[in-house]
Amino acid sequence: MGISPWEEARPPGDEAIGRLTLDGLWQGARVLLAEGATTPGSPLRKPVLSTVDVGGAPRARTVILRHFDPARRRLETYTDARTAKAAELDANPMAAFTFYDSRRETQLRLSGRVTLHTDDECAERAWNTLGPRNMADYLARAVPGTPSPSPQAAMADGEGDEARRAAARANFAVLVFTYDRLDMLVLGRAIHRRALFGWTTSPASASDDATSGLTAPDDATSDLTAPDDAVWLVP
Ligand SMILES: Cc1cc2nc3c(=O)[nH]c(=O)nc-3n(C[C@H](O)[C@H](O)[C@H](O)COP(=O)(O)O)c2cc1C
């Protein structure tokens, strides 16, 4: 029997929701995150990233999910290193990603920590995947979020493509988010399900996870990703 109604982009239906196990829900979360990282049209492609500013106030904004690595429990997004969020995360790495899939009536809330990468292998690898159009996102001459005298921000011009590419590269950052908690909520017509998944081991050492009791249906690497704790919550 198939355990995951998540492969289809429509509400699972009360009957399927009623049959869901904790393991099935977790596998569903993995399917959804993988879809978000790889499918431009998916609502899961555009989560909200929340941070905390220096005054302790919440800050939230939409970002593009660029990469999902379940074995390392990582999500990645790209940003301009001069943005407020980069400074906020530098001062306080605690963050949350919120996803809402309107087609499946499903919400994922992940919390964890972010590391910023600007001039290491991680940033270089990500940079090399960007096309010229994406590169323009990192070319504003003034700091993003500062007042501008005109609606169109001035762009770094430089001498030719190579100079522009170098200017954009200097502003480019990868935000690597490692989650240790995932709250998943599924709304059916009459039935709702909510579960909390937690990880206590560090991703690097989460190898022989015989403790979780949650089994993976497909490939060997899935075992590395299984939560250490899984519990139903009152929706
Ligand atoms: C659909 C959509 C996708 C976005 N993707 C990103 C992104 O991947 N990275 C990013 O830094 N900003 C992205 N933004 C802009 C942010 O929402 C935000 O306005 C900007 O990053 C400044 O946020 P900050 O001042 O809190 O740092 C996106 C906005 C929208 C509407």
The ligand as an SDF file (V2000), in Angstrom:
LIG
                    3D

 31 33  0  0  0  0  0  0  0  0999 V2000
    8.4920   35.7150   -4.7530 C   0  0  0  0  0  0  0  0  0  0  0  0
    9.6370   36.3630   -4.0350 C   0  0  0  0  0  0  0  0  0  0  0  0
   10.8350   35.7180   -3.9530 C   0  0  0  0  0  0  0  0  0  0  0  0
   11.9270   36.3080   -3.3070 C   0  0  0  0  0  0  0  0  0  0  0  0
   13.0920   35.6240   -3.2070 N   0  0  0  0  0  0  0  0  0  0  0  0
   14.1240   36.1700   -2.5230 C   0  0  0  0  0  0  0  0  0  0  0  0
   15.3340   35.4360   -2.3060 C   0  0  0  0  0  0  0  0  0  0  0  0
   15.4840   34.2800   -2.7250 O   0  0  0  0  0  0  0  0  0  0  0  0
   16.3250   36.0380   -1.6220 N   0  0  0  0  0  0  0  0  0  0  0  0
   16.1980   37.3000   -1.1220 C   0  0  0  0  0  0  0  0  0  0  0  0
   17.1480   37.7790   -0.5040 O   0  0  0  0  0  0  0  0  0  0  0  0
   15.0780   38.0190   -1.2950 N   0  0  0  0  0  0  0  0  0  0  0  0
   14.0330   37.4820   -1.9730 C   0  0  0  0  0  0  0  0  0  0  0  0
   12.8760   38.1810   -2.1310 N   0  0  0  0  0  0  0  0  0  0  0  0
   12.7900   39.5660   -1.5810 C   0  0  0  0  0  0  0  0  0  0  0  0
   12.5660   39.4740   -0.0600 C   0  0  0  0  0  0  0  0  0  0  0  0
   11.2320   39.0770    0.1850 O   0  0  0  0  0  0  0  0  0  0  0  0
   12.8610   40.8060    0.6370 C   0  0  0  0  0  0  0  0  0  0  0  0
   12.0270   41.8210    0.1380 O   0  0  0  0  0  0  0  0  0  0  0  0
   14.3100   41.2390    0.4660 C   0  0  0  0  0  0  0  0  0  0  0  0
   15.1970   40.1270    0.4910 O   0  0  0  0  0  0  0  0  0  0  0  0
   14.7270   42.2100    1.5850 C   0  0  0  0  0  0  0  0  0  0  0  0
   14.5190   41.5750    2.8300 O   0  0  0  0  0  0  0  0  0  0  0  0
   15.3160   42.0210    4.1520 P   0  0  0  0  0  0  0  0  0  0  0  0
   15.3770   43.5330    4.1200 O   0  0  0  0  0  0  0  0  0  0  0  0
   14.4840   41.5010    5.2780 O   0  0  0  0  0  0  0  0  0  0  0  0
   16.6810   41.4180    4.1180 O   0  0  0  0  0  0  0  0  0  0  0  0
   11.7800   37.6030   -2.7550 C   0  0  0  0  0  0  0  0  0  0  0  0
   10.5470   38.2430   -2.8200 C   0  0  0  0  0  0  0  0  0  0  0  0
    9.4960   37.6500   -3.4530 C   0  0  0  0  0  0  0  0  0  0  0  0
    8.1810   38.3750   -3.5120 C   0  0  0  0  0  0  0  0  0  0  0  0
  1  2  1  0
  2  3  1  0
  2 30  2  0
  3  4  2  0
  4  5  1  0
  4 28  1  0
  5  6  2  0
  6  7  1  0
  6 13  1  0
  7  8  2  0
  7  9  1  0
  9 10  1  0
 10 11  2  0
 10 12  1  0
 12 13  2  0
 13 14  1  0
 14 15  1  0
 14 28  1  0
 15 16  1  0
 16 17  1  0
 16 18  1  0
 18 19  1  0
 18 20  1  0
 20 21  1  0
 20 22  1  0
 22 23  1  0
 23 24  1  0
 24 25  2  0
 24 26  1  0
 24 27  1  0
 28 29  2  0
 29 30  1  0
 30 31  1  0
M  END
$$$$
